[in-house]
Amino acid sequence: MLEIRNLYKAYGKLQVLDGLNLTIHEGELFGFVGSNGAGKTTTIKIITGLLQADSGDVLVDGVKAAQQREALKSKIGYVPDFFGVYDNLKVSEYMEFFASCYGIEGLRARQRYMTLLEQVGLEEKVNFYVDGLSRGMKQRLCLARALIQDPQLLVLDEPASGLDPRSRLEMKGILKELREQGKTIMLSSHILSELAEICTDIGIIDQGKMAAKGSIEDILSRVNASNPLLITVLGEVEKTMTLLRSHPYVQTISVKGKEISVGFSGEKRDEAMLLQRLVDAEIPVSGFMRERGSLESIFMQFIQQDKTSRGGGAA
């Protein structure tokens, strides 16, 4: 659905995008993660045709963004991080205006926008003034507007920024529903824990390059595989320590009460064999698992790995 090939963009001497490559497949709800200045918003503006890249290609459903901007308009719905100012416009007038931009008018326009307002829970606000809506309602209205031409790809830049917990939950539910309806969604956010709950895949951008990309499960497993094993025993701590010290894959050991944290370099099969050895030694094991990292810790690990591979990198 979306393919980015070797994308470069600089502002003066500042290289914002440095050969960015990214593919988002049809039906994905893709979380685009990065710290401030990593290149997220610049990438989104290039995808949506608001900014021209220095070099590289963006293809949406096979259409080159730089060469066919008119065709691109019908394929992408864009929700920016800032709603904008619409003084003295009612919700109905706001939706009618944007419908007309795509040649949708009259009864057809009303039927279309009323369906969308109902989908985002704003059908009762149709005669309210836009300025009188809460921030959460404005974000949902902006999403409804982005859907007016029934695009295949939705691109949202920090849609949950500044929203209260209830509004974030409502937005999350709407995005899940849209994905179930077949939409492909690209979502940038700093709220990493919520991305883990909603997204099928994530990509981590750092210094204009992709530091990591994959499904939530794949990325969690890649990082968790390097995390320590947490072994809880109901006794025989010293016996357990002796057995662990003799194991070739055990690198470090630390003890806190009945929980033993083990730096373990083996794979899943090696973990299973270690557990079997503990059981065979009649050690009462009540817990045996890799320590799980949060998405925030994963983000920091990938960023640190990326900077190390580049010899430090820029701040």
N, C-alpha and C positions, 0 to 999 in steps of 0.2 A: 504493500500500500504506500509506504513512504520509504524512499531510499535517498540517503545523503552520501555523496561521493567526494572525498578529498576536498572538503570545504575550507576555504581560507577567508579571513576578514581581519583587517587591521584598521585601527583609528590612529593615524599618524604613525608613531613608532611602537605603539602598543598592539601586539599581535593577540587578538581576542580569540579567533578560531585558527587552529594550526593543523590543517589536514584532517578535519573531523570526518569520520565515517560512521554511519548508523543506518540500520534497517529496522523498520517496524512493520510487522506482518498484519494482514487483514484480521480484524477481530480482536487485536490486542488492546489492553488498557495499560499503556506504557507510562511508567513514572520516570521523568527526566530530572535527575538529581544533581545538584552542584552548589558549591558555596557562591557567595556574591562575587561577581567578576569572573566566574568560571566560563561564561559564554552561553548560558541558557537562553536569556532573552534575545541576544543577537541571533542565535540559531532559529528561534521561533519567528522572529521578524523576517528572516530570510525565507523560511518555509512558507510563510503567509504572503510573501510578495511585498512586504513593507520596507524591505532593505535589500540592497543588491550586494551579493558576495563579490570579493575580489577575484576569486576563481573557484572552480568546483561546480558540481551539479546537485540540484534537488529535484527529485522526481516524485510526483504524487499520482499513483495509479498509472504510471508510465508516462505522465505528462511532465515535461520539463518546465519548472516554475519560471525560470528566467525568460523563456521563449514564448510561453503561451499563458500569459497572465489572465486573460479573459476566461479561458477554459478552466483555469485554476479556481476562479471565484466560485464556481458551482460545486467544486469538489471539497472545499475546505470551509469549516466554520471556526471562527477565531474568537476566543474570550480573553481579552487583555487583562492585565492585573489592575487596571484603573478603569472604572466605569465610564467616566466622562461627565460632562455637564449637559443636561437636557431640561432647561427651564421651561415651565409652563406647557409641558407635554404630558398628556395622559398616557397610561400604559397602552391603550388601544391605538393612540396616535403614533406612539413610538414604534409599535409593531407594524402598523400600516406603512409607515415611512420606509422601514427596512425591507418589507415585502415588496414595495414598489421598486426598490433598487434592483430586484431580481425579476421584474416584470410580472409580479403577482399582485393582482388588484381586485377590487370589488368584493363580491361574495366569496370568491375563491380565497382571497387574502384573509378575510375574516374567519372563514372555516379553518384555514391553516393555523393562524395565530391563536385561535381559541383552543384548538387541540394541543398546541404547544404550551400555552399558559396552564392548561389543566394538567399537563404532564409535569410541570415544575411547581404545581401547587399555587398558582397565582390567578386562577380563573375569577376569583371573587374580587381581585384588585384591578379589573380591566378598566374601570372608570376612575381610578385613583391617579393622582399626579405622580410622576416618576420621582420627583424630588422628595415626596413624602414617604417613600418606601425606606425600610431599614436597609442596612448594607447587605444583609443576607438575601433579602428580596431582590435587591438590585442585581446581585450576582446571578440569581436564578433567572431574572428577566434577561440579563445579558446572554445567558446560556440559551434561553428560548429564542432570542433574536439570532444567535449563531446557527440555529437549526432551521431557520425559516426556509432556506432553499433545499433542505434535506441533503446536506453534504455527507460524503462518505467518511471524511476525516475531520475529527474535532481536535483543535489545539487550544489548550487552556494554560495560561501563564499565571501561576500562583492563584488559583481560583479560591482557595480557602483562606487567603491572607486577610487578617483582620476580622474573621468571622467568629462568632461565639460557638461553643460546643454544639448547641442544637442545630445551628445553621450549617456547620461542617458535616454533621450527621445527615442532614437533609440533602446536601450537595452530593455526598458520597453515595447515598441511595439512588439518586437520579442518575449518576454516572454509571453505576452498576446496571441499572435498567437499560440505559442507552446501549451499553455493550451487549447486553442480552438481545437487543433488537438488531444487532449486526454492525453497529458503529465501531470504527477504529478510533481510539482516543489517545492523545499524547498530553500528558499532564505534568507540568513542572511544579515543584513544591519543595519547601524546606521542612514540612511536617512529615518527617521520614517514617514515623511509626504508623501514620495513617496510610502512607503509600503501601506499606507492607500488608495492610488489611484489604486494600482495594485493587491494587495493580496485579496484573498477570506477569508483567516483566518490568525490570527497571534498568536504566543506564546511568552510570555515574560519569559526569564530565568534569575534567580538571584541566585548567590551563589550555582550554580549547581543543582537547582531545578526549576520546572515550577511555576512561580508566578501567571500566568494567561494564559488561552488559550480559543479561541473562534473565531467566525466570527467578522469581523470589526464592523458590526452593533451591535452585542451583547455586545462587549466590550465597544463601545462608549456609548450605552444605559446604561450599568451598572454603568459607571462612571458619565455620565451626570445626572443620577437620583439623585446623591448626590450633584450636582451643584445647585447654587441658581436659583430661578425663576427671570426672568427679566420682569418686568411689566412697560409698558410705558403708561402714561395717558396724555390726552390733557387738563387736568384741574382737579379740585377737589382733589388735592394732600393730603390735610389734612383729607378730608373725607375718602380717600382711606387708609390712615395710620390708622385711627380709626377702620375701618373695619378689616384691616389686624391684628391689635393688639389683636382683639377679637377672632381670628381664632385659634383653638387648634393645628394645624399643623405648624403654623408660629413660627419660633424660633428666627430669627434675621431679622432686617429691616435696610436698609441704603438707603439714597436718594441722587441722583445726578441729579439736574434739574428735568425733567419730568420722569426720569427713576428710578424705585424703585427695588432694589435688595433684594430678600426675601429668607432667609434660610427656606426651606419648606421640612418637613419630610414625607409628604403624597405621595401617588402613583398617577398614571395617572388619575384615576377616581376622586381622591381628587382634583387634579389640575383643572379638568373640572368643578367640583362643585364650586371651588373658583372663577373661571372665571364667572360662572353663577351668583354667588352672587354679583360680581362687576357690571355686566350688569344689574341685577335686581335693584341695588342701583343707576342706571342711571349715573354710572361713565364712561366717554368716554375712553375706553381702545383701544389703537392703536397697542399695542404690548404685547404678552404674550407667553413666551417660557423659557425653561431651557437654562441656559448658556451652550454653547457647548465647550467641551475641545478639544484641539489638541491631536494628537497621542503622542506628546512629553509629554504633561501634564499627559496623561493617564499612560504612561510608568513610570513617576516619582511617581504617586500615588500608583501604584501597587508595585513598588520597596519599597516605604516607608512602605506600609501595610505589606509587606513580612518581612521586617526587624523588625517591631514592634512586629509581631507575634512570632519572634524568640528571642525577648528580646534584640534587638540591632544589632546583627550580626557582621560579620567582615567587615572591610573596603575593 
